[in-house]
C-alpha cells in the first residue's frame, strides 16, 4: 500500500504494482479538437499495448462507505422487466472516495474493480484514492437528515489544497447503467485529470480485453459469452489508452513524466486477455473555471447494448435519471419504498440519531437482493479483505446466500413493515434446499445448503443445522404475521418445511461434493461460525425453536403423525449435559458455577477435549472458549433471561480482565461520550488481521497471530437479552428503556461509518493498526456493509419500540419454560 505522500513526476520506476489502484478522470467538452490530440489518437488506432498480462489482479478495499442500485418494485412477486417498468440490474459500491466493485446481471457478477482520477499538475502527480481527504453524504435526505435514496455525493479534497473533486453517483432505473456527475475544481492553473478504470469483467480480473473506440472506453473478457462494459462522457477525451495494469496502463508513465505519452488502442488483437486498464486524459483545468461533466458506464451482453445503455443514460441527463432514481410521478423509486415502511417513523423515536441509520439500513438491506432471482438476499456487497484477495478466478466473496444471514434479513424486513420482500425471500428458499433433485447429492434430504450463488449454484456444502431450522422459524413468523394464509403455509409445510423438520429430528447420511458424513442431531457438522462440529448452544437454540414451530404447523396442516414438540423437549433436557461445563478453567471467576461453552465436540463439556484449529489458531480446551451464542436460547424462548447458567455465562463474557486472546468484551466511546460495549465472536478467534504484521486475514497465509475483532451485531444481540431480562424482572420503565437505547442502540450506531454503513468487524485496538491506521471502533477491511449487522440493528430498534424482543417465539417459551 502506497503512503499518503505525494508522488513527484520524476519518481521514475514507481509501478502501479506498488499501488493496487484503479483510477478515473473527467472534464469539459471544450478545446478537444486540436490537431495534436486528433493525431495522437489516430496514431494509436492500430497499436496494441505491450506488457501482457499485467500484474496479478485483486479486488478492492472492502470497507465500503456506500452501496447502491435502483429500487425496483415486484410484479407478481418477482422482478419482471416491462415497457413501463424496466429492471436495472446494476449494483455499485464506494470505498476510499472512489467507485469500487460494480456489478451487472447477477448481484455477484462484478464488472469493474475500481475507477478513480489521476491528477497531474505543476510538480506533482496524485491518485485520488491516496492523496485526497474524502467525505460522503446522501444526495437525498429528509428534513431530519435521514437518507431517502442510495445516491451519494462524494467530495475529495487534495491534501495540499490544489484541487477538489465532487462526484454524484447513482444508477439508471431504466437501464443497465451507472451515472456519475463530476465537478472538478482547480485552485491553481494547469491541472490535468485522467480517468483510470480497472475492469474485472464477469467477476475476474485476469481475462479482460480493453480498447478505445472514439470517445468510449470498452472492456470485455476473452470468452464468447462475455458481458461488455462501456464508459463514456459528455466531455471528449484529449487522448485515451488501453493497457495492462502495472506495465502499460499509463499510470506509471504519468507518474514518471507528468503526462500520458504512449497511447494504445487495444490490449489485444488476438483475443488474449489479462489484467487491463483504461486511461483517458481530459483537458487541463484552470482555477477560474471548474470542469463539469456527466460520465456513464453502460453494461450489456454485447458491445452495442452496453454502448446503447451508456449513451441513452447520458442523453436523458443528470436531472431526469436522478429524479427517476429517487422516485417521481413516472417512476417508483427509493423514497416510495421508504414511504411504504409504516413502522419506521415510530421506530425512529427509539434511536439516538433521529432515524438516520434506520433509513440507511432499510435501503442497504433492500439493495442487497438479486433482481434475476427475487428474494435472494446476500450477506454483503463486498469481498472481505478484497485488496489482498486474488481476482484471477471469479469468487462471490460475501455476495452469496447463507440461509442464516438470510433469516436475519427477512426478519428485519418484517420488522420494518415490508411483508412482500420476506415472503418472496421465503419462497426463494426452496431453490437452496437439498432434495433428490440437487445435482450430485445422495442421502437424507431436507437440509439447506451452506452457501450458494443467488441462482442456487452450489458453492459450500457443509451441514449447519441452524440454517435448516431458521426457514421453519421464518415460515411460522410469516404465518403469524398474516403474510401467509393457513392454506398457503400448510402447502409450504408439506413441500419444504416438513422435510427440514424431519432432518432436524433424524439427520442421516449426507454425501455431496467433498462432504460425506453422518448427521446425528443436535450435533451439527458446523455451527454458526462454520468452523466447528458438535453441540452448539446457538445451533441447538435454533433447532429447538424450529421444531416447536414445525409442531404447530404440522397441527395446522393436519399432520398428526409428527411429534416435533416431544423431540424439542428432549433436547432442552439434554442441554446441561451437552453444552454446560461445571469444571472449566473459568469456573473460578464465577465461584465455581457452571457456564455455557462455545461448542462441545462430543457433547462432553467437562472434558479437556480441544476444539479444531481455526483460521490459523491452534485449537484449545473447549472449556476455555466463550461465545455469546447461548443468548439465542433466551432470544428464541428456550431459556428464561433469569436462568442461572445464562447469567453466569454473561458474567464471563463481560470479564475484561481475560487476556486478549480469550477476551470477548471491549468498550468504545459513543457520540455522547459514554462507553458502549462491543463483543468478539468467541475467544481464540483468528478471523481477522495479524496482530504483529498488520496484514489482513490470510494475506500472507494463515498465522497463529491473526485475530478476529469485535462484530457490532453482538451489541444488538446483547441489547435484546438485556431487554428480555428487564421484562422478566419487571424493571422495564422509562429510565431503564432509555438506558438500554443509549447503551445498545447507540452502541450499534457508534460503529457506522461516514456513509452509515455497518461493518462485519470493528477495530478493537489490539496489535498493529494495519496500513490503514485504524482507530478504535473503525470498521475494518473485513466486510462492509454486512447485511446481518444492519438487520440486527433494525430488529433491535423495533424491539425497543415494541418493548419486547422482535424475533422471540412465544410458542417456544410457552411450551418449554416451566
Secondary structure as UniProt FT lines:
FT   TURN            9..10
FT   TURN            12..13
FT   HELIX           16..18
FT   HELIX           35..43
FT   HELIX           44..46
FT   TURN            52..53
FT   STRAND          66..69
FT   TURN            76..77
FT   TURN            83..84
FT   STRAND          90..95
FT   TURN            96..97
FT   STRAND          98..104
FT   TURN            107..108
FT   STRAND          110..121
FT   TURN            122..123
FT   STRAND          124..127
FT   HELIX           128..131
FT   STRAND          132..138
FT   TURN            143..144
FT   STRAND          152..158
FT   TURN            159..160
FT   STRAND          163..171
FT   TURN            173..174
FT   STRAND          177..186
FT   STRAND          191..199
FT   HELIX           201..203
FT   STRAND          208..213
FT   TURN            214..215
FT   STRAND          216..221
FT   TURN            224..225
FT   STRAND          228..233
FT   STRAND          239..244
FT   TURN            245..248
FT   HELIX           251..257
FT   STRAND          276..286
FT   TURN            287..288
FT   STRAND          291..300
FT   HELIX           303..316
FT   HELIX           318..326
FT   TURN            329..330
FT   HELIX           334..339
FT   TURN            342..343
FT   HELIX           344..348
FT   TURN            349..350
FT   TURN            354..355
FT   HELIX           356..367
FT   TURN            374..375
FT   TURN            384..385
FT   HELIX           386..388
FT   TURN            397..398
FT   HELIX           403..416
FT   HELIX           419..428
FT   HELIX           429..432
FT   TURN            436..437
FT   TURN            439..440
FT   STRAND          442..443
FT   STRAND          451..452
FT   TURN            454..455
FT   STRAND          458..460
FT   HELIX           465..480
FT   TURN            481..482
FT   HELIX           486..492
FT   HELIX           493..497
FT   HELIX           498..506
FT   STRAND          508..512
FT   TURN            513..514
FT   STRAND          515..519
FT   TURN            521..522
FT   TURN            528..529
FT   STRAND          534..536
FT   HELIX           537..556
FT   TURN            557..558
FT   TURN            560..561
FT   HELIX           564..573
FT   HELIX           575..579
FT   STRAND          580..581
FT   TURN            585..586
FT   HELIX           587..590
FT   TURN            591..592
FT   STRAND          595..596
FT   STRAND          599..600
FT   TURN            601..602
FT   TURN            605..606
FT   TURN            615..616
FT   HELIX           622..624
FT   HELIX           628..630
FT   HELIX           631..636
FT   TURN            641..642
FT   HELIX           644..653
FT   TURN            656..657
FT   TURN            660..662
FT   STRAND          665..669
FT   TURN            671..672
FT   STRAND          675..680
FT   TURN            683..684
FT   TURN            691..693
FT   TURN            697..700
FT   TURN            704..705
FT   HELIX           713..728
FT   TURN            729..730
FT   HELIX           734..740
FT   HELIX           741..745
FT   HELIX           746..750
FT   TURN            754..755
FT   TURN            770..773
FT   TURN            776..777
FT   HELIX           787..802
FT   TURN            806..807
FT   HELIX           810..816
//
